[in-house]
């Protein structure tokens, strides 16, 4: 995978968790709370959000 080859670069591009929260707030403002869904299927992602 490209992540393994360019691990340092991939880590630098990793979005902070604050961006995830900002995105959720944006969707709530745009479409409403009823349109937010958060899954827990993180086993297939290569790079989780930064803390």
Number of C-alpha atoms within 10 A of each C-alpha: 7 7 12 10 9 10 12 10 11 15 14 9 11 12 15 12 13 12 12 13 10 11 12 17 14 12 14 14 10 10 10 11 12 8 10 11 7 6 5 5 7 9 7 7 7 10 14 14 13 14 7
